[in-house]
Amino acid sequence: MLRVAGAASVAGSAGAALGVMHLRDEVGDESIDRIISFYRVAVPMVLEYKALEVKCETLPKYLPRVFPPMTDGEERALFEPLHEKWKGPIVEKFFELGGFYYKNGQRAAGNMGGFVPTAWQEACRPFMDSIPPRDFKTVIAPTIEAELGRPLGEVFESIEEEPVGCASIGQAHRAVLKVGPPTSSSWGEPGAAKGRRVVVKIQDPSAERFFRGDVLALKTLTDLFFPQGTPAFKEIEKQFATEFDYRREAANGARIRANLSEAFPDVVVPEVLMDLCTKRVLVMEEVYPSIPLTRALERQAAQAAKRAGFRTVEDFVAQETAKARAAERAAAARGEVASGHDARTLGRYIALQRLKLRLLEGLDAAFFGWLALPLKRWRLLGGSTDSGGTGEGGDNSAVFVPINTSKLVDDLLAVHGHEVLIDGCFNADPHPGNILYMAPGQGSGSGRGKERLALIDYGQVKVLPDAFRLKLAKTMLLVRAAMELDPRHAKYRRASSQQTKDGEKALGGGAVAFDRRAHERAKLGVAKHMTEIGFKSEKMLTETMYEMCTVYFGRDDAAWLWPRNFVQWSDALQASDPLGSLDEIEDAVMVTMTGLYLRGLGHAVQQPRNLAEAWGPYAERALREAGMLREVEAEIEAWTRPGDGGLEK
């Protein structure tokens, strides 16, 4: 890899003048300056990482006597100083350049794939909800007036100059309507326009101008140093380019809102006021009260840190993260998945904590507040409740009411499974900054007593053809069944099995011996299906197709990838059988990215998930409705029957 980089540098010097002239014609002078600015920081960083990767992984493979193999812990210890050295300069450069760099910061913070080092996740967290705002008077207000063709005062009774949130290409401001279309939404004032609370989303006029140059800078680095990511990057580039027309986003949001209204009545998708939407301005109802999920989790961490006696939240998070990672690695070495409590267990605990809180508040009210002072001294009653975090108990309360993170992850996976496999229309950018949290008792409607999520930002929506949607549904069922037959499954790791020549042998205590023949049939079945869909690699190896499928559509946790992490797994796959063109399956790219995003959030809150298991019920429904389910089930059943299972050798 370093030899390739060195050769590229020499060749680049020879053709620099011609290359710069071509690029200036392609992306413009300003973009060239941005590319150079980024490369001054990024290229030295990537080369240093790659050099250490060679030392840790390549040299021990070929020169083990000179460079002894390292343990996972030794390798992590060597990389940690690099993380600390480079995270600051890169994050600073991303903030300086903005635009598409913001989006990549969000992907890192979202821990997509569960492979982003903790130091980088924490450094990139501000990209979720702390992007610097554009100036209201010189950028935002003129853009709104130019797009709507009217002064602000003719459309809005008021508009807040401080943005409620900033994103990669725009920002949002709270406002109150003076004019506008009627609404039937339970969130606004039914049938009324004047006085309705809305959020106005405005696109930065410069964002689209710099887009091509920013993508080129990042794509070139990907091509050189992470070639297995190049095919996916092309689809990401294509999909991100669709975000620059808010009229498209408005139509996407309206469609998904309609699709989810019956299936998920407790999930809020804000209504878009189509008559007030243009290419660079989008007006939607305000989901009130709510806060970004990232902020709710941060406030919960602050409450927990204070209760545990930590001086700073950062120290508390660092300790808890280290403990979680250690438990994850120890469990992975045993073939097990380290996970937090399930949704039902957390739900029972939360219900008990709420009961305690209500009893204490009731006592305080019954005695007209006379108990407030002693109860606060004994830390049995908090101060005023804060609508941020859980909104229950306050920061100083001894009655800690956590967010049910297990249910949260399950709900998000369910919503997106329905979008992908039932509706065929899904949000391909579900990072935590696009998720709002509503504590119990907030908002209105039938779900007011529950924790709820509001899903916003539909700039990257993908619509799947029905034929591919059904192929994807079959993929989920094949992967779910194949992983049950894989030796990495925990039931085989736990079993002290005695293998028969042909496969499975029942053992005492409910243990089951590994069935090698069934596993091989499953691998062939999955690989054959992947090939039929259009997945390609250089050698078209069965192992490659199977591994890609089980990780991208199944599990990406430490136990499944052990002893590698996601990047090492990807590098190994690329070295043995490089990924081919994804032109025939571009629809699959954003589905896999969505799955990685959602599972990344699960990893962040110690709730890893198997995508195929989470989406399995929706896959079954989709195939049943199409009259194809029994055929797929028969194919899976054949894997464990005597004979060749119906597969070609």
N, C-alpha and C positions, 0 to 999 in steps of 0.2 A: 504493500500500500504506500509506504514512504517512497519507494523507488518510483512508483507511478506519479506521486505528487511532485517528486524532484524533476522527472522528465517533463511533466506538464509545465513546471516553472520555466525550464529552459525553452521549451517550445513557445510558451507564452511571451517570453522576452523577445523572441525573434518576430512574432506576429503581433506585438502589442499595438503598434500604430494602426494597422489595418483593423484589428479587433475593436479598438476604441472608436474609430470612425464609424464602423458598422453599428456599434451599440448606440452611439449618439443619434444615428438616424432612427434606430429602433425604439429607444425609450426616452431620448432627450437628455439635455445637459444636466438638469437637476437630478434626474434619476442616476446618472453616472456618478455624480458626486456622492449620492447616498450609498451606492454600491461600494465605492472605494472606502467610504467612512466605515461601513459595516465590516468589510474584509480586513481592514487594519486591525480589528479586534478579533474577528471570528477565525481567520485562517491560522494565526499563531496558536489559538486555543485548540482548534481541531487537531493540528499537527502534534501538539503536546499530549493530548489524549490518545491519539493513535500510536505515538511512540511508546507510551506506557502500556497500551494494550498489547503491542508486539512483545514487550518485555515480559508481561504477565502470562500471555496465552500462546503466542506463536513460538518464541524461542524455547520455552520449556518442552514444547512438542517435538522440536527438531534437535535441540541440544540439551537434553535433560541433565547431563553430567555437569555442564557449565551453568545452566540456569534451571535449578531444581523446580519442579512443579509447586505452585503455591496453593495454600488453602483458600477457601472463600473469604475467610476473615482477613488473611494477610493481603489479599488482593484489594479488598475494600479499604483497608488501612492505607494502602498506597494511593488509591484514587481520592480519598477524602480531602487531602490538601489541595488537589487540583480543583475539586468542587468549590472549596473555599476561595481559591485564588481567582477563579474565572467567573463565578456567579455574579459578583458585583459589576465588573466591566460589561458583561453581556447584557444584564438587566438594564444598566444605565444606558447602553447603546440602543436597546429596544425602546426605552422611553424617549430617547432623543429623536428617533426616527419615526416612531408611531406606525399607524396604518397596519399593514400585514404583519409587521413585527409584533404588534400588540396581540394579534390573533395567535401567533406562535407562542407567546408568553402565556396566553390562556391555556393552550394545549399542554404546556409543561406543568402549569399549576394544577390542571385537571388530572394529572397523573395518568394520562391515557395509556392503557396497557399495563399499568402498575409497575413500570420500569424506571420512572424518573426518580433520581436520587432525592432523598429528603431535603438536602440543602438547596437543591434547585427548585423543588416544589415550594418551599417556604419563600425563597427569593422572588419567585414569580407570582406569588399569591396576590400582590397588588394589581396585577393585570385583570383579576376577576372583577373588582369593583372600585378600584382607585386610580383609574386612568386619568391623567390631567385633563381638565375641561378646556374646550375652545372658548375664546372670548365671546361673551354674549352680545355685546354692542357692535363689534366689528365683524363677527362671523355668523352667529346664530340668528339674531334678529333680522339682518338683511336677507339671509337665506329664506327664512319663513315668509317674509313679505314678498320676495321675488317669486317664490313657488306658489303661494296662494293668491297673489295678485291684489292683495289688500293690506292696509296697515294692521299691525297687531291689534290695535284697539277696536277694530271692527269685527274681529273674530273672537277675541278673548276678553273676558271681564278682567282677568289678571293672568300673568304668567311669571313664574319664579325665575329669576336670573341664575340662581344657583342650581346646577343640574342635579337631578335625582340619581343619575347614573351615566357613566361614560363608557363607550365601547370602542371597538377597533376603528370603525369608520364614522361614528357619529355619537350623539349623546341625547339624553332625554330630559325634559323639563316638565314639572307639574304646571297645570294651568286650569282655569275655570272658563267654560264656554260662554260666549255671549250669543252666538248663533250656532246652528248645526242641525243635523237630522234628529228626529225623534228616536227613542230607543225603547226596547222592551226588556232590557237587561236588569237583572235583580241587583246589579252592583251600582247602577246609576239611579237617577230619578225616573221611574217609568213614565214614558210619554213626554218627558221634558227635555229641552235642549239647554236653555239658559240656566246657568248655575251648575251645570254638570261638571264634575271633576274629571279631568282627562290628563293624559301624559302625551306630550308632543315629542316625537323623535325626529331629530334633524341630522342630515348627513353632512359631514365636513366636505366642502366643495373641492378640496385638494386631494381627497382620499383616492378617487378613481385615477387621477393624473399620475400618481406615484405607484399605482398597483403593479403594473407590468415590470418595472425595474426592480421593485422589492421582491417579487416572486422570482425573477431571474437570479437575483443574488442568492436566495436561499436554495433554489433548485440546483444551481451549479455546485454548491457545497454538498448537497444530497447526492448528486450524480457522482462526485469524486470520492466521497468518504462513506456514504451509506447507500450504495446503488440499489439495494433491495427495496428501498423506500421510493425510488424514482417513479415506478408505475402508479403507485398510489398518489404521489404528489401531483401528478398531472390531473387526476380527477379532483383533488382538493382545490387546485388552482382554478379549474373550470367551474366548480361549484361556488367558490368564493366570489368569482366574477359576477354571479347572479345577484349578489347582495346590493349592487349599486342602483337598483330600481325598487324603491319602496312600494310602488304600486303592485309589483309582483309579490312582495312580502305581505302586503295587506290581503291579497287574494289567498295566499297560502295560509295565513292565520285564520281567515274566515272559514276555509275548508276544514282545517284541523279542528277548529272549535266545534263545527257542526258534527264532525266524525266522532268526537269524544263526548259530546253532551249527554248521550244516553248511557254509553258504556262506563264512563267515569264521571258521574255527576259531582263528585267532591273535588275534582281537579279543575282548577279555574284557568281558562284561556280567555284573556280579555277581548272584548268586542272591539273591532276596528271600525272607525267612522269613515267609510269609503269615500264619501263626498269631500272629505278634508284631507285626502291622501294624494300626493304627487310623487314625482320621481325622487325628490329629496326630503319630503316631509310626510310623516305618518302620524295620525292622531288616533289614539285608542283610549278606552275607558281606563281609569286608574283603579288598580286592585288595592283597596285600602281597608284596614291597615295591613301592611306586609313589609318584610325586609328581605334582602337577598339571602339565600340559604347560607352562603359563605359567612355572612355577618352573624346569622343566628348561631352557627356552629362556633364561631369565634367567641361570642358572648357566653355560650355554654362552657367553653374552655376556660374563660375568665372566671366564671362562677366556681367551677371545679378547682381551679388553681387557688382561689382565695380560701375555699373550704379546706384544701389540703395543706395550707400554710406556706405556699410558695410566694416569693417576693415578686416574681414576674410570670406572666403567662408563658413567655418564651421558654423559661426554665421548666415549667410544668409540661408543656407540649414536647420539649426535647426529651424529657425523662420518659414520658408515656410512649412516645414514638420509638425510642430505643428499646423499651420493654416489649412493645408489640412486635418490632422487627426481630428481636431475639427469639420470642415465642414462635414467630412465623418460621424462622429458619430451623429451629429445633423440631417443630412439627413436620416441616417439609422433609427433613432428613429421615423421619419415620414414615414418610408417605402420607401424612395427614395434613389437613387444612386447618390453620389456626383462625378462629372466627369469634366474633363477639356473640352476645346472647341473641337468640332468635326473636322475631317480632312479638310472638305470644308471651314469652318470658318478660321481655322489656315492657310489654303492655300491662302485665299484671303488676310489675313494680311501679310503673308510672301511676296506675290507678290508685295504688296504696299511698303513694306520696301525695297525690292530689287530695285524697281523703284526709290525710293528716293536715294538709295546708288549709282545707276548708274548715276543719274542726277548730283550728287555731284562730282563723279569721272570724269564725262564728263566735268563739269565746270573747274575742276582742270587741266585736260589735255588741254582744250581749251586755258587756260591762262598760259600754260607752267609751271604749278606748282606754279605760283605766289600766288594763293589763298590758297595753302596748309597750310601756317603758320596761317593766321587768322581763317581758317576753323577749324584747330585743336584746336586753342585757344577757339573757340566757341563750340568745341566738336561736330562739324558737319561732320568731316571726320577723320577716324582712321588712324593709322599707317599702316605698311605693313600688308596685309592680311595674316592670318595664316591658313594653310591647315588643321589644327586641328579644333575642334569645327565645326561650320558651314562653316568655310573657307571664310566668307563674313563679311566685315566691320571692322575686327580687334578688339582687346580687348578694345580700347579706343574710339570706334565709338559711337556716339549718335544714329546711325541707327542700331538698334539691329535686326538681322535676325535670328530668332530661328529655331531649328529643328522642323519639323512637327511630333511631337511625336504621335499624333493620327493616322496619316497615317502610321507611322513606326509600331505601334502595329497592325493595320489592315493588313498591308502587311505581317508581320511575321505570323499572324494567317492564312491568306490566303495561304501562301506558305505551311505551315505545314498541313493545312486542305487538300490541294491537295495531298501532300505526303501520308497522312494517308488513305484518303478515295478514291482517284482516282488511285494513283500509288501502294498503299499497301507497300510502302518502305519509311521509314521516319527516320530523325535524332532525337533520343530520348534524346539528351543532348543539347538543344538550349539555354544554359545560355548566358547572355550578353557578356561574354568574348569570345564567339565563333562567334560573329557578328561584322563585320567591317562596318564602316560608310564611305561613299564617298559623299563629298559635290558636289553640282551642278558645272559642268565645269571640274570635275576631271575625269581622265581615258579617255577611248575612246569608240567608238561604238555609236549606235543610242540613247542610254539613257544618253548621256553625259551631257545634260542640266538639268537633274533631280537629286534629292537626290536618292542615291541608297544604297543598302545593299549588302555586300558580306558575304556569309555563309561558315564557315570553320569548320574543325574537325569533321570527320565522323567515329570516333571510336565506337560510340554507335548507330548503325543503326539497326532498327528492320524491318523485312520483315513479313508482315501479310498474312496468307492464305486467298484466295478470299472469302471463306465462312464466315470467321470471319470479314473480311473487310465489307461485306454487312450487317452482323448483327450489326456492329458498326454504319454503316450508318443509319440503322433503329433506333438505340438507339438515335442518334442525333435528328431525326425528332420527335420521341416520347417525348423526353425531352423538346424540343422547344415548342411543343404543350401543354404538361402538365403544364409547367411553366406559360403559358398564362392563365391557369385555376386555378392556385394556389392563395390562399388568400393573400400570400405575395407579389403578383404582385402589382405594384404601382397603376394600374388603379382601383383596389379594395380598396386600402388604401385611395385613394382620394375621392372615391364615398361615399356620405352620403346616403347609401343604405337602403332600407326597404326590408327585406327578405320575400319571399314567402315560404311556407312550402316546396315546391319541388325544389326551386332553383332560377333561374335568373328572374329578373324583370327590364325592361327598365326604365330608369329615365330621367328626363329632363336634358338638357345641355350636352347630349352625354354620361353621366355616365352610368355604367352598374353594376347591383347588382351581387353579388357573387353567382355562381351556385354550390352549395355544391354537388349535385348529379353528375354533370359532373366532378368535382374535384375528387370525390371518384372513379369514373370510370377510370379517367386518372391514379390515383395512382395504381389501380389494374392492368391496362394495362402495365404500366412501370415495376411494380414489377414482373409480369408474364414474361415479356420479359427478365428481368435481370436473373430470375431463369432459363429460357431456355438457356441463354448464358452460365451459369455455375457459377454465383455469389452465394456464400453461406454465411450464418450466422448461429449462434447457434440455434436461434428460428425461422429463416426464416420469420420474420415479414414483412408484406407489407410495413410498415412505414420505416423500415431499408433499404429495397431495394430502395424505392422511394427516401429517403434522400441521400443515397450514389450516386444514379444516377444523381439527380438534382445538386448536388454539384460537383462531379467529372467531369461530362460532361456538366454542365450548368454554374451556378453562384457560386462564392465563395466570393462575396463582403459582406460588413458589413450589408447592408440592408437585404440580404437574410438570413444571419446567425444570425441576431439580436435576442436576446441580447448577444449571445455568439460570441467569436472569433473562428477561425478555430480549434485551439487546444481544446478549451472547447466543441465545437460541436463534434469533434472526440471522446473526452473522454466520453461524454454523450451517444453517439452511442455505444461505446464499453461497457459501463456499462449496457445498456438496452438489447443489442443483439450483442454479440461479433462477429467480422468478422471471417469467416471460412477460409478454405484452398483456395488458389488461383491457385492451380496446374492446374486446368482445363481451367483457363482464364489468363495464364501468359502473353499472348499477350496484354491483356487489361491494365496491370500494367504500362507498359512504355508509353502507350497512355495517361493514366491519369496523369503520371508524366510530360509528355510533355505539356499537357494542363495546369497543375499547374505552370510550369515554365513560359510559355508564358503569362498567366494571372498575374503571379507575377510581370513580367516586366511592365505590364499594370498598376498594382497597384502603382508601384514605380514612374510612371510618371503621376499619376492621370488619367489613362485611363482604368478603369475596363471594362471587357468584359464578355459577355455570350458566352461560347464556342459553345453551341448548335446553337445559332444564327449565329455566325461567320462561322461555318462549315456547316450550313444547306444547302447552295447552292451546296456544293460538295457532301453532302449526297444525295440530290435529284438527282444529275447527276448520281452518282454511281448506285442508285436503278433504275433510268430510263433506263440506259444502260443495266441493268440486267433484265429488264422487270418486276420489283417488286414494282415500285413506286405507282401505283394505288392501289394495295392491302394494302400498309401501309397507304396511305391517307384515304382509306375507314375505316380502323380500327380507325383512329383518329377521323374521322367524326362521328363515332358511339358513341363517348363519349358524344356528345351534343344532340343526338336524344332521343325522348321519348322512354320509355321502359328501358330494362336493359343494352342497349348498346352492347349486344353480349358477355358480360362478365359473368362468373360464379359467383354466390354469395358465 
